[in-house]
Amino acid sequence: MNNLFKIVKESGINFVGSVIGMVLNYVLLIIITRFLAPEEYGTFVLAQSIINVSLIFVLLGMHKALDRFIPFYKTTGELGKVKTLINNVLKITLSLSFIIGIIFFLSSDFIANYIFKKPNLSIILKIMILSIPLLTFMQIISFTFVGLKELRYRIYIQQFAQSLLKIILGLIIFVFGYRLIGWTCMYIISLFGASFMAYYFLKKKILPFFSKIKKAPLPFKKIISYSWPLSINSIILLFLGQIDFLFLGYYRSSSEVGIYRIYIYLVTILALVLQSFAHIYKPVISELIAEKNIKEIKETYKRVSKWIFIINGLGLLTLLIFGSNIVRIFFTKSYLFAPTALYILAAGRFLNSSIGPEGMTLEGFGNTKLLMLNSLIMLGTNVGLDYFLIPRYGIVGASIATSSSITIGGLAGLIEIYVLYRMQPFTLKHIKYAGIAIFSGILIYFLSYKLNELNIVRLIGLIGLLTIIYVIGVYYSQSLDSLDYKVFGKIKAKIINFKD
């Protein structure tokens, strides 16, 4: 129960912080979409995608070793190895960030003019090169805190500091009438601010803890053996996350790239639930693996998967029923280009998350080669479908490709976990969870249909009503058992004691 409590507590902190960060990002998007045309925003998104691809060759999957080996070596009492690991990963990745940054700066004209045939992309890309070392530093510090099971510091850095700075600087750009180049410069300044906060937490929370601990020899061969498949996996996943934008940028207009990014942001809420649990789930099961407690690992996987399925059921309903209204009200009608793509993305993300943290389970057990294989399957599926569908169907084709690939990848992981460890998340009760969602969705759909076009007040009211009906359905259907309530009760007691 203590492990479940830790997962719920840290996942709750991570989820609430991430939701706040996501809301701040939505506020930023609302600001940006009012002073940048879809084509201008699409150019920025394309440059950002290229930078994200460059991070593949900087991080090399080593950040993923931090949240596995830090809790592992802490459990075995080898803190000297933890210190050596953090030190080496920081040195290697920061050195690579400057080398890769120089290479991309020198090749920015070629990328803009000859690959994407968008000359105005060149100057934006040159400015964005400055983000490579900053993003690298924040990633390493964030994953160090994840490994130490202190997720709130990751939230402070990546969600609060960075998002708030973007909004403040975005408003300045809006007031003074600057456009794409001005916004790109302000984006870089926001990363400097967030990186400064990361350095502050490094100095205050990590360095003092390890100051009296001597470095210990680290079997780096073991780290490399674990990390190299994750390095390739990171390359695949980053390509997977950016491949739609790159194909859209090549075959379609910049405006479609910008619109598709808005849709991706909207379905992020479904991925957010899985990620919030997964970030703390992996360190927890890494400790259980070190203790060889397989029974509790199976129980933890099944229960966490159930929580994700129930929470994301509400998120999926919200996007399917109100998705087009959310886009129209918050991002203007010019971004309401093909809402079908939004619905397909939401369905695909829900199917992927309903399998639970199968990827983190494979990572925790050290099966990084299987994880790499699954990512290759996803990448092959996505690239193949993008090639055939995007030239003809644009962002609808991109959404089909992405949803298909992440669903297939999740199923592959599910099969591997079952074959290797006889673990799977589903029970007959999932039929009951689905029934609650369908009943709630049908009820609210017909009510919203009667109201015709929604304004912001009606939209918020209907989403609130949907939430109430769904929560009541979950409660009275006894979807949660006594252990669930014990864990939640322990969290509630902690909150009350904190207030007192």
N, C-alpha and C positions, 0 to 999 in steps of 0.2 A: 504493500500500500504506500510505503514511503516513496518508492520510485514513481508510482502513479501520481502521488501528490506533487512531487518535484516537476513532473512533466506538465501537469495541469497548471501549476503555479507559474513556471517559466514560460509555458506556451501562452498563458493568459496575458502575461506582461508583454510578450512578443507580439501577440495578436492585437491587443489594444493599442500598443505603440505603433504597430504597422498600419492599423486602420486609421489612426490619427495621421500618420505619415501619408497614407494613401489619400485621405481627405484633403490634406494640404497640397498634395500633388494635383488633385482634381481642381482645387482652387487655382493653382498655378496654370493648369491647362485652360481653365475658363478665362483667365487673364490673357494668356498667350493667343488663344483662338480669336481674341477680339482685336489684336493689333498685328497678328501675322496671318497672312492668307494661307490656305491649305498648301499651296505650292512652296511658300517660304518655310513653313513648319516642316514640310516633307523633306526639304533640303537639310534642315538641322537634324532630323531623325536619321536620315541616310548617313550623315557624317558621324553621328553618335553610334550607329550600327557598325561602321567601319572601325571606330575606336574600340568598341566592345570586342570585335574580332581580334584586334591587335593584342588585347589583354590575354588572349589564349597563350601567346608566345612569351608572355611575361610571368604569369602565375604558374603555368606548367602543372597545375593540379596540386601544388604543394600546400595551398591554403586548406585543401580538404584533408590533408594529413594532420592539421592542427587539432580539429575537433574530434579526431579519432584517437591520436596518440597522447594528447595532453591528459584526458581523463584516464586513459589506460595506464600511463606511467604514474599518474597521481595515485591511482588505486594500489599499484604495486610499490609505492613509496619511493620512486626514483625521480625526485624533483630536479636533480641535476641534469637529467636527460631532457626534461621539459624545457629548462632554460636554454640548453644547447639547441634544441629544435627551433624554438622561437627566434633565437639569435640568427641561426643559419638561414632560415626561411626569409627573414627580413632582408638580410644582406644580399642574398641571391636575387630575389624578386625586384628589389629596388635598383640593383645594378642593371638587370635586364630591361627595366622600364625605360631607362635613359637610352639604352642602345636601340630598342625597338622604336622609341619616339623619334630618334634621329633618322632612322630608316624610313619611317612613314612620312616624316616632314619632307625629305628629299624626293619621295615618290608621289607626293600629293597632287602635283599637276598632271602626272600620267594617269593616276586613278580617276581624277575628275574629268579630264578631257577625252581620254581614250577608252576607259572602261565604261564609265557611266554617261559620258557625253553631256555633262552638265558643268560648264565652265565656272559658274558661280559657286560650285561646291568646293573649289580649290582653296579659297581664302578661309572658308569656314573650317575646313579640315585642318589647315595650318594652325589656326587658333586652338582647335580642339586637341591637338597633339599634347598641349600642356596638361591635359586631364589624365594622361596615362600614369605618370608617377603618383599623382594624387589619389586616383582610384585604387591603385595597387596598395599604397600605404593603408588606406582605409579598410580595404578587404582583409589584409593580414591582421590588423589590430582587431577588427570585428570578429574574425574566426578564432582568434586567440581567446577573446572573451566567451565565445560560444563553447570552446573547449573547456574553459574554466567554469562553465554552466552559469555565467553571469550575463544573460542575454540583454539586460536593460541597457548596458553600455553600448551595445551594437545599435539599439534603438535610438539612443541619444545621438549617436554619430550619424547614422545613415538616414534616419527618418526625421528627427526633430531639427537638428542643426542644418543639415543640407536643405531640407524642404522649406524651412522658414526663411533661410537666406535667399533661396530662389524666388520666393514670393515677394519679399521686400525689394530685391533687386529688379524683379520683373515689373513691379509697380513703378519703380523709378524710370525704367525704360519706357513704359506705357505713358507716363506723365510727360516725359520730355520728347516723345514722338520718335524715338529710335526704333529700328526694326531688326532685321535678322542679325547683322554683325554686332549691333549693340547688345542684343540678347545673348549671343554666343559668348561675348566677353564677360557679361555678368554671370553666366553659367560657370565659367572658369573661376571667377572670384568666389562664388558660393562653395566650390570644391576646396579652395584654399582655406576658407573659414571652417568647413567641416573637418578638414585634415588637421587643422590646428587643435580642434577639440579632441580628435583621435590621439594626437601627440600628448595633450594634457592628461587624458585618461591613462595612456601608456606610462607617463611619468609618475602619476599619483597612485595608480592601482596595481600595475604590473611590476614595474622596476623595483619598488620597495619590497614587495613580496619575495622577489628572487635575489635581492641584494646580498644577503648573507649565505646564499646557496652557491656552492661551487659547481661549475660546469662539469658534466660527466660525459665520458665518451659515449657517443650515440652510434648504434649500429645503422649507419646511414644507408647501408645496402638494403636493410629491412624497410626503411622509409621509402627508398627509391622503388623497391619492389612493389610496395603498396601504392606509391604515388604515380608511377609512370602510366598505369592504365587510367588513373583518374586524370592525369594530364591530357591524355588523348581523349578521355571522356569529356573533360572540360572544353577541349577544342571542338568536339562534336556538338556538345550542348550549346556552346556559344554560337556556333554556326547555325544550329537548329533554331536558336532564339532570334537570329538576325536574317536567316536565309529568305524568309518571306519578304522582308523589306528590300533585300538586295535584288531579288527577282522582280518585285514590283517596281523598284527604281530603274531596272534595266528595260522591262517590257512596257511599263505603264507610266502615267504622269506622276510628278512629285506630289500632286494633291491627293492621289490615292494612297501614297505612302503615309502622308499625314493623317488621313481619315482612318486608315487601318491601325495606326498607333493609338488613336483614341479608343477604338474598339478593344484593342489588346489591354489597355489600361483598365477598361471597365470590367473585363473578366478576371483581372488580377485578384479581385476579392476571393475568388474560388481557389486560386493557387495559394493565396495568403494563408488560408486556414491550414492547408497541408504543410506549408513551409514553417508556420508558427510551431506546430507540433514537431516537425521533423528536426528543427534546429536543436531542440533539447533532447529529443528522442534518441538521437545517435549517441551523444555522450553517455546517456543513461544506460542504454543497452551495451555500450562498450565496457562499462563497469561490470554489468551482469555477465558478459562474456568472459571477462577476466576472472570472475567468481565461478564460472561454469554453471550458472543458474538458468538452464534452458527452459524450465517450466515457467518461470516468471517472464522470460523473454516472450514466450508464446502468448501469455495472458496480456502482456503489455501491448503487443502488436495488435491483437484482436480488439482490445478495448479502445485504443487510440484510433484505430480504423473506424470503429463504430461512431465515435464522437465526430470525426471528420465528415462521415457520410451524413449524419443528422444535421450538422451545422451547414454544410454545403447544399443540402436540399433546399433550405430557405434561400440561400444565395442564388441558386439556379432559378427558382420560381420568380424571384425579383427581377432577374435579367430577362427571362422569357416574357413576362407579362408587361414590364415597364421599360424595357431596354430602349426602345425607339423614343419614348417620351423623355427619358433621361438625357439622351443625346440631343434631342430637339430643344429642351428647356435649358440645359447647362452649357452646351457647346455650339449652339445656333444651328439653323436648318442646313447650312452649307456643309455640315459634317454628317448629316443624315442621308448618306449616299446609297448605302446598301445594307439596311439593318439585318437582312438575312445572315450576313456574315457574322454579326454579333451573336445571333442565336446559335449558330453552328459552333462558334468558338466557346460559348458558355457550356453547351452540351458536351463538347470534347473535354473541356477542363474538368467538368464534373465527373465524367466517366473515369478519367485518369486519377483524380483525387479519391474516388470511392474505393480504390484498391488499397489505399492507405500508404504508409511510408515504406513501401517495398524497396525503394532504392537505398534509403538509409539503413534498412535491415541488411541488405547485401554488403554495403560499405562496412557496417559494424562487424560483420563476420569476416571481413577481409576479402570478400569475393569481388574485388574491383575489376577483374577481367570480364566477369559476367556482366557487370554494369556497363563496361565499355562496349561489349557485344550488343546489349540492348540499345544503347545510344546509336550504334552504327545502323541497327535496324530502323530506328526512328529517323535518322538522317537520310538513309536511302529512300524510305517511304516519302519523306517530306520533299526531298529534291525531285524525285520522280514525278510526284503529283504536281508540284509547283511548275515544273517544266511543261507539263501538258495542260494544266488548268489555268494558270495565271494569264498567259497571253490571250486566252479567250474569255475568261470569266472574272479577271481582276481580283479584287479583294474577297469575293465569294469563293473563288478557286483557292486562294491562299488560306482561307479559314478551313476549307475542307481538308487541305493538305496537312495543316497543323493539327487539327482535331483527330484525324486518322492516325497520324504518326505517334502522338502522345498516348492515344488509347492502345495501339499495338504494342508500344514500348512498355506500358504499364502491365499489360497482360503477360508479356514475356517474363517480366520480373516476378509476377504472381506465380506463374508456373514453376519457375526456378526455385522460389522459396518453398513451395509445396513439395517439390521433388527432393530437395536437399534436407529440409527441416520439418516437413509435415505441418507447415504453418499456412493458414489461409484465413481471411478476415470475415467471411460471409456466414450467416446463419439464416434460418427461416424467418427470423424477426425482421430481416431487411425488407421482406415483402410488406410488413406492417409499416415500416418507416416510409416506404414508397407510397403506400396507400394514404398515409397522412398528408404527404406532399401533394398528391394528385387532388385529394378532396379540398385542401386549402387553396390550391391554385385555381381550380374550377370556380369556386365560390367568389374569389376576388376578381377573376377574369371577367365574369359576367357583370359584376358590380361596376368595374371600370369601363366596360363596354357601354353600359347604360349612361355613364357620365360623358361620353363622347371625348372631345379633346381635353386633356388634363392641364391644369396650371400647377405651379410649384406647390401650393398649399394642398390641393387634392392629391397630388402625387405622394407627398410625404405622409399625408393621412392614410392613404391606401396601403403604402408600404408598412406603416405602423400597424394597421389593422391585420394585414397578412401575417406579420410577425406574431401578433397576439394569438390569432387563430392557430397558427402552426405550433407555437409553444404550448398552448392548451392541449392540442392534439397529442403532442409528444408526452406531456405529463399524464393525461388520463388514459393513454394507451399503455402505460407502464413500459415505455421504451427504455427507460433508465432503471437500473436495479439498485439494490441496497448499497453495493460497493461504490457505484457512481455517486450516490448521495453522500456517502461517508467522505469521499474525496472532496466533493464540493463544499460539504459542511466544514471540513478542515480549512479550506480556503477562506470561507466566510468568517470563521473564527479568527483567522490571521488578520483579515481586513478590519474586523471590529476591534481587536487588540491594538492594531496599528493606529486606529483613530483615537482610541483611549490614551 
